Amino acid sequence: MHNKETFIIAEIAQAHEGSLGIAHSYIDALAKTGVNAVKFQTHIADAESSEYENFRINFSYEDVTRFDYWKRMEFTIEQWDGLKNHCHDLGIEFISSPFSCAAVDLLEKIGVNKYKIGSGETMNYLMLQKIAETGKDILLSSGMSSFSEIDETLNFLKPFKNKISLFQCTTEYPTTPDTWGLNIISEMKSKYQLPIGFSDHSSDIYAPLAAVTLGVDLLEFHAVFHKDIFGPDAKASLNMEQIAQLVNGVKDIEKSINNPVDKNDNLKYASNKILFGKSLALNKDLESGHIIKIEDLESKKPAGKGISAKEFQSVIGKKLNKSLRKLEFLTNNDIE
């Protein structure tokens, strides 16, 4: 049997607030939690945005426009290369979601192994073709897409023969249990026969753990040092303590999945079955010749000291061939 290993991605996104130092601090902190990869978002404001783009959440005290926010999130190619190398040095993979063709060009220059496609980019065929032509793995999110739209995108990508993983995602920040969409995981597994991931915005570990028990191959969530920090995704993120707890939980679930229990094999419980088992006893003093009724019986530990409690029906109506005291075990030698 192939052992299950969930690929765990912690998304830093814009939690660094445009600070290179904070971005590196996130890499250091997340490497300690045991995640497999950290994911950024690569924004190049001039290529991606315009004066017509509105704020998704009006969170900013310093950015007049959404364009200004993306501009503040930019790093130079040398800085991106430094972030990627930092990840490599700590044994975790660097991943980033591009939001323009220019961002793809940048990521190709620093050398990435795979691309994560955000929910808003699944119909951006211009950028998707550019990514597909690299031949690299594609992690495709589906937060705002219907099944028919997912079908269209997968059909568009199919000729390029990239390895594709598909993520169930709900584009709400944070999501509530009624919008997690855990049912979609099995639907996707059945419909697409692809590696399936779960991209979480719930702000807690319950949905990701549930997704792992449902068989997802990849797990993604937003990471933040503190949920009250400035930024659009903070309230929907996990803090470092939660992430470490989640990673440990995933490992335990994988250990369980990789070690199926045979319910028919209970030999290891043989001694406990005697210890916790019950034998028939009498609940009152009874004279020889008494016809046993159910009202006369008690069950006592351990098993093997008399007639098994599961066989009590076999003694009902039988006659005692000797007098027995209250709470004595009842054996086959005591009845006619």
C-alpha positions as CSV (number, residue, x, y, z in Angstrom):
1,M,0.0,0.0,0.0
2,H,1.2,3.5,-0.9
3,N,1.7,5.5,2.3
4,K,-0.2,8.7,2.4
5,E,1.8,11.9,2.8
6,T,0.0,15.2,2.7
7,F,1.9,18.1,1.1
8,I,1.4,21.0,3.5
9,I,1.7,24.6,2.2
10,A,1.7,27.6,4.5
11,E,0.7,30.8,2.5
12,I,2.5,33.9,3.6
13,A,0.8,35.9,0.8
14,Q,1.0,39.6,1.8
15,A,1.4,39.0,5.6
16,H,4.9,40.5,5.2
17,E,3.3,43.9,4.4
18,G,6.0,44.7,1.9
19,S,8.8,44.2,4.4
20,L,11.6,42.0,3.2
21,G,12.8,41.4,6.8
22,I,9.3,40.3,7.9
23,A,9.1,38.0,4.9
24,H,12.3,36.2,5.9
25,S,11.1,36.1,9.5
26,Y,8.0,34.2,8.3
27,I,10.2,31.7,6.5
28,D,12.2,31.1,9.7
29,A,9.1,30.6,11.8
30,L,7.2,28.4,9.4
31,A,10.2,26.1,8.8
32,K,10.0,25.3,12.6
33,T,6.4,24.1,12.3
34,G,7.1,21.2,9.9
35,V,5.3,22.5,6.8
36,N,6.6,21.3,3.4
37,A,6.4,24.6,1.6
38,V,5.8,28.3,2.0
39,K,3.9,30.2,-0.6
40,F,4.0,33.9,-1.5
41,Q,2.1,35.9,-4.0
42,T,4.1,37.7,-6.7
43,H,2.4,41.0,-7.6
44,I,3.8,43.5,-10.2
45,A,1.4,46.4,-9.9
46,D,1.9,47.9,-13.3
47,A,1.3,44.6,-15.1
48,E,-1.5,43.4,-12.9
49,S,-3.7,46.3,-11.7
50,S,-5.3,49.5,-12.8
51,E,-7.0,52.6,-11.4
52,Y,-10.3,50.7,-11.7
53,E,-9.5,47.9,-9.3
54,N,-11.4,48.1,-6.0
55,F,-10.4,46.9,-2.6
56,R,-11.7,43.5,-1.7
57,I,-11.7,44.5,1.9
58,N,-11.2,48.2,2.8
59,F,-8.5,47.4,5.4
60,S,-5.7,49.8,4.5
61,Y,-4.7,53.0,6.4
62,E,-1.8,53.8,4.1
63,D,-2.8,52.7,0.6
64,V,-5.1,55.1,-1.3
65,T,-5.8,52.6,-4.1
66,R,-5.5,48.9,-4.6
67,F,-2.8,49.6,-7.1
68,D,-0.8,51.4,-4.3
69,Y,-1.2,48.3,-2.1
70,W,0.2,45.9,-4.8
71,K,3.0,48.4,-5.5
72,R,4.0,48.2,-1.8
73,M,3.9,44.4,-1.9
74,E,6.6,44.2,-4.7
75,F,10.1,42.8,-4.2
76,T,13.0,43.0,-6.7
77,I,14.1,39.9,-8.5
78,E,17.2,39.8,-6.3
79,Q,15.0,39.9,-3.2
80,W,12.7,37.2,-4.5
81,D,15.7,35.1,-5.3
82,G,16.9,35.6,-1.7
83,L,13.6,34.5,-0.3
84,K,13.7,31.3,-2.5
85,N,17.2,30.5,-1.4
86,H,16.3,31.0,2.2
87,C,13.6,28.4,1.9
88,H,16.0,26.0,0.2
89,D,18.5,26.5,3.0
90,L,15.9,25.5,5.6
91,G,14.7,22.5,3.6
92,I,11.3,23.8,2.6
93,E,10.0,24.5,-0.9
94,F,9.4,28.1,-2.2
95,I,6.1,28.5,-4.1
96,S,4.5,31.7,-5.3
97,S,1.2,32.5,-7.1
98,P,1.8,34.9,-10.0
99,F,-0.9,37.4,-10.9
100,S,0.4,38.6,-14.3
101,C,2.5,37.3,-17.2
102,A,5.3,39.6,-15.9
103,A,5.2,37.8,-12.6
104,V,5.6,34.4,-14.4
105,D,8.6,35.8,-16.1
106,L,10.1,36.8,-12.8
107,L,9.4,33.5,-11.2
108,E,11.0,31.7,-14.1
109,K,14.1,33.7,-13.8
110,I,14.6,32.8,-10.1
111,G,13.6,29.2,-10.8
112,V,10.5,27.6,-9.3
113,N,9.3,24.0,-9.3
114,K,5.6,24.6,-9.5
115,Y,2.9,27.3,-9.8
116,K,-0.1,27.8,-7.6
117,I,-3.0,29.5,-9.4
118,G,-5.2,31.6,-7.3
119,S,-9.0,31.3,-7.5
120,G,-9.3,34.6,-9.4
121,E,-6.9,33.4,-12.1
122,T,-8.5,30.1,-13.2
123,M,-10.0,31.7,-16.3
124,N,-6.9,33.8,-17.1
125,Y,-5.9,31.6,-20.0
126,L,-3.3,34.1,-21.2
127,M,-1.3,33.6,-18.0
128,L,-2.2,29.9,-17.7
129,Q,-0.8,29.2,-21.2
130,K,2.5,30.9,-20.3
131,I,2.7,28.8,-17.1
132,A,1.7,25.6,-18.9
133,E,4.4,26.1,-21.5
134,T,7.0,25.8,-18.7
135,G,6.0,22.2,-18.3
136,K,6.0,22.6,-14.5
137,D,3.4,21.4,-12.0
138,I,0.2,23.4,-11.6
139,L,-1.7,23.7,-8.4
140,L,-5.1,25.0,-9.5
141,S,-7.5,26.6,-7.0
142,S,-11.2,26.6,-7.7
143,G,-12.7,29.0,-5.1
144,M,-14.8,31.0,-7.5
145,S,-15.3,28.4,-10.2
146,S,-18.2,26.1,-11.0
147,F,-17.6,22.6,-12.1
148,S,-18.2,23.6,-15.7
149,E,-15.6,26.4,-15.4
150,I,-13.2,23.9,-13.9
151,D,-13.8,21.6,-16.8
152,E,-13.1,24.4,-19.3
153,T,-9.8,25.3,-17.6
154,L,-8.7,21.7,-17.4
155,N,-9.5,21.1,-21.0
156,F,-7.5,24.2,-21.9
157,L,-4.5,22.9,-20.0
158,K,-4.8,19.3,-21.1
159,P,-2.7,19.6,-24.3
160,F,0.3,20.9,-22.4
161,K,0.4,17.7,-20.2
162,N,1.4,19.4,-17.0
163,K,0.9,17.6,-13.7
164,I,-2.2,19.3,-12.2
165,S,-3.5,19.2,-8.7
166,L,-7.0,20.7,-8.0
167,F,-7.9,22.5,-4.8
168,Q,-11.3,22.8,-3.2
169,C,-11.4,26.4,-1.9
170,T,-14.1,28.8,-0.7
171,T,-13.3,32.4,-1.5
172,E,-14.5,33.9,1.8
173,Y,-12.3,35.3,4.6
174,P,-12.9,33.7,7.0
175,T,-15.1,30.8,5.9
176,T,-17.7,29.3,8.3
177,P,-18.4,25.6,8.7
178,D,-21.4,25.8,6.4
179,T,-19.2,27.1,3.6
180,W,-16.1,24.8,3.9
181,G,-17.4,22.6,1.1
182,L,-15.8,19.4,2.4
183,N,-18.3,17.4,0.3
184,I,-16.6,18.7,-2.8
185,I,-13.4,16.9,-2.0
186,S,-14.9,13.5,-2.7
187,E,-16.8,14.9,-5.7
188,M,-13.5,16.2,-7.2
189,K,-11.7,12.9,-6.5
190,S,-14.3,10.9,-8.3
191,K,-14.8,13.3,-11.2
192,Y,-11.3,14.3,-12.1
193,Q,-9.0,11.5,-10.9
194,L,-6.4,14.1,-10.0
195,P,-4.5,14.9,-6.8
196,I,-6.9,16.9,-4.8
197,G,-6.0,19.7,-2.3
198,F,-7.9,21.8,0.3
199,S,-7.2,25.5,0.5
200,D,-8.4,26.7,3.8
201,H,-9.6,30.2,5.0
202,S,-11.4,29.1,8.2
203,S,-8.9,30.5,10.8
204,D,-8.8,27.2,12.7
205,I,-7.4,23.7,12.3
206,Y,-10.7,21.8,12.2
207,A,-11.4,22.1,8.5
208,P,-7.9,21.1,7.3
209,L,-7.8,18.1,9.6
210,A,-11.2,17.0,8.3
211,A,-9.9,17.4,4.8
212,V,-7.0,15.1,5.5
213,T,-9.3,12.4,6.8
214,L,-11.2,12.7,3.6
215,G,-8.1,11.9,1.6
216,V,-6.7,15.2,0.3
217,D,-3.2,15.1,-1.1
218,L,-2.3,18.7,-0.5
219,L,-3.3,21.2,2.2
220,E,-2.9,25.0,2.1
221,F,-3.7,27.8,4.6
222,H,-2.8,31.3,5.3
223,A,-0.1,32.0,7.9
224,V,0.2,35.0,10.2
225,F,2.1,35.9,13.4
226,H,-1.0,37.4,15.0
227,K,-4.6,37.5,13.7
228,D,-5.1,41.1,14.7
229,I,-2.2,42.3,12.5
230,F,-2.8,44.7,9.7
231,G,-3.8,43.1,6.4
232,P,-6.8,41.6,4.4
233,D,-6.1,37.9,5.2
234,A,-5.1,38.0,8.9
235,K,-8.5,37.0,10.3
236,A,-8.7,34.0,8.0
237,S,-5.2,32.8,8.8
238,L,-3.6,30.4,11.3
239,N,-1.0,31.5,13.7
240,M,2.3,29.6,14.3
241,E,1.0,27.7,17.3
242,Q,-2.0,26.5,15.3
243,I,0.1,25.6,12.4
244,A,2.4,23.4,14.5
245,Q,-0.6,21.8,16.1
246,L,-2.1,21.2,12.6
247,V,1.1,19.6,11.2
248,N,1.2,17.2,14.2
249,G,-2.4,16.4,13.7
250,V,-1.9,15.7,10.0
251,K,1.0,13.3,10.9
252,D,-1.1,11.4,13.4
253,I,-3.9,11.1,10.9
254,E,-1.5,9.9,8.2
255,K,-0.1,7.3,10.7
256,S,-3.6,6.0,11.2
257,I,-4.5,5.9,7.5
258,N,-1.2,4.2,6.7
259,N,-1.8,1.5,9.4
260,P,-5.3,0.2,8.9
261,V,-6.6,-1.9,11.7
262,D,-8.0,-5.4,11.0
263,K,-11.2,-5.6,13.1
264,N,-11.2,-9.4,12.7
265,D,-7.8,-9.7,14.3
266,N,-8.3,-9.3,18.1
267,L,-5.8,-11.8,19.4
268,K,-3.9,-9.0,21.2
269,Y,-7.0,-8.5,23.4
270,A,-7.1,-12.1,24.6
271,S,-5.9,-11.3,28.1
272,N,-8.1,-8.2,28.4
273,K,-11.1,-10.1,27.2
274,I,-10.6,-12.4,30.3
275,L,-9.9,-9.4,32.6
276,F,-13.0,-7.4,31.4
277,G,-15.2,-10.4,30.6
278,K,-18.0,-11.6,32.8
279,S,-19.0,-14.9,34.3
280,L,-22.5,-15.8,35.7
281,A,-23.0,-15.6,39.4
282,L,-26.0,-15.7,41.7
283,N,-27.4,-12.6,43.3
284,K,-28.9,-14.4,46.4
285,D,-28.5,-17.6,48.4
286,L,-30.2,-20.5,46.7
287,E,-31.1,-24.0,47.8
288,S,-30.4,-27.2,46.0
289,G,-33.3,-28.0,43.6
290,H,-34.1,-24.3,42.9
291,I,-35.2,-23.6,39.3
292,I,-33.0,-20.8,38.0
293,K,-34.7,-17.6,36.9
294,I,-33.2,-14.5,35.3
295,E,-33.9,-12.6,38.5
296,D,-31.4,-14.9,40.3
297,L,-28.4,-14.0,38.1
298,E,-25.6,-11.5,38.2
299,S,-22.5,-11.1,36.0
300,K,-19.0,-10.8,37.6
301,K,-15.4,-10.3,36.4
302,P,-13.4,-12.1,35.2
303,A,-14.4,-14.4,32.4
304,G,-13.7,-18.1,32.7
305,K,-14.8,-18.5,36.3
306,G,-18.1,-20.0,35.4
307,I,-20.6,-20.0,32.6
308,S,-20.1,-17.0,30.3
309,A,-22.5,-14.2,30.8
310,K,-23.4,-14.3,27.1
311,E,-24.8,-17.8,27.7
312,F,-27.2,-16.8,30.5
313,Q,-30.2,-18.0,28.5
314,S,-28.9,-21.6,28.6
315,V,-29.3,-21.8,32.4
316,I,-32.8,-20.3,32.7
317,G,-35.2,-23.1,33.8
318,K,-32.3,-25.4,34.9
319,K,-32.3,-26.9,38.4
320,L,-29.5,-26.4,40.9
321,N,-27.9,-29.7,42.1
322,K,-26.4,-28.1,45.2
323,S,-27.0,-25.1,47.4
324,L,-25.0,-22.0,46.5
325,R,-24.3,-18.8,48.3
326,K,-25.0,-15.2,47.1
327,L,-22.4,-14.0,44.5
328,E,-20.8,-17.5,44.0
329,F,-20.0,-18.2,40.3
330,L,-22.3,-20.6,38.5
331,T,-20.7,-23.5,36.7
332,N,-22.0,-26.3,34.6
333,N,-21.2,-28.7,37.5
334,D,-23.8,-26.8,39.6
335,I,-26.9,-27.5,37.4
336,E,-28.7,-30.6,36.2
